[in-house]
Each structure stands twice: as structure tokens, then as C-alpha cells.
Amino acid sequence: MESVLKTIAAATPKPAQDALRSQLVSAGIADSALEVSASKTPTGLDVDAIEAAARLDKDCVMGEIRDGQVSVSVLPVLASGKCFVGDSR
């Protein structure tokens, strides 16, 4: 996840939701295990950060792109079986 996000962030510091999802799936993350946050607010503004999460057993590999910088962490899956609360998939 980290290397893919760094490649994306280097090319586009504020990637669109669909483009981020597409590139992560192309890198081998199953679409069914992937959650990606919105890249625009309801009023059409760019968000401050876009996040992606890949579910892996009982963990979520969480990645964030903020101002072209990438951070990645591992967190437990939520009781809902998802990584995000109210994701926009």
C-alpha cells in the first residue's frame, strides 16, 4: 500500500477517489477488500486528505495522502467488518 500511495502522491498530490481505487486494485488489492474515502466534499471542494483502507483478515492497512505526503498504519477491523465508519463506497 505504501509504495503504491507514494507513487500516486508523487504524480498527483490530491488524487481523485476513482483514480486512487483503480490504481490500488491494479496493484493487486481486491476491490471487495478496499475502501476509499471521498476526494471531494459535498459542495465540490477538494478534501484535505484522501484515505484508503485494505482489509486483511482482522486488520486494516490504512493509508493517507495529505498534501502529497503518505502515511500508513495498521488498525483492527471494526465490529461492522469494515475499516471506515460510513465509507462512501
N, C-alpha and C positions, 0 to 999 in steps of 0.2 A: 504494500500500500504506500509506504513512504516514498519509494523510488518513483512510482507512477505519479504521485501527487507532486513531487519535486519537478518532474519533467513537465507536467501540466502547468504548474505555477510559473516556471521559467518562461513558458511560451505565452501564458495568459494569466496575469496575477488575479483576475476576477473571472474565473470560468463560469459558463452557464451550466445550469443543473443538468440538462440533457447531454451536453458535451462531456461533462465530468462522468456521468453514469456510463456513457458509451465507451469512454476510454478505460474505465475500470473494468468493465465487462470484457473489453478487448484484451485486457491484461490477464484475464483468467478468473476474475471474481464472478461467481454465479449471480445472475441477475436476481434470483429468488432470495439470495442472502445479503443483498445490497440495499442500503438506504442512503438517499442523498437529500440534503436539505435544499430549500428553495434558494435560488440565486437572485431573486427579485422580491421586494416587499409587495404587499397587496396594492400599493399605489404606484408600482413600477420602478421604484428606486433600487439601485444595487444594494445588496446586503453587505454588512461589514466583513462577514466571513461565510464561507460555504463549508459544510461538513459532509463527510461520507462515513458510513459505518458498514463493515462486513462482519456478519455473524459467523462465528467459528465455534461450534459446539456450545459451551456455556459462556463464551467470551464474545465481546465485540471489539474489533480493531477499529478504533475511531481515528479519523484523520481530518485535519482542518487546514484550509488555505485562508490566510488573512494577510492582506497587503503583500501577496507574493511569497510569504513565509509559510512553511509547512510545520505542523506539529502532529505527532501520532501518539496515541496511548491505547492501552487495553483496559476495558471495563467489563464488568459482568453483564450478561443479558438481563433485561428487565423481566419482571414477572409475566408480562404480556408476551414474552418470547421475541420481542423486538429490541433494537438498540436505541431508537429515538422514542420520545414521548410525542405522539401526534405527528409522525413523519408525513411528508407530503407525497409519498409515492403514488 
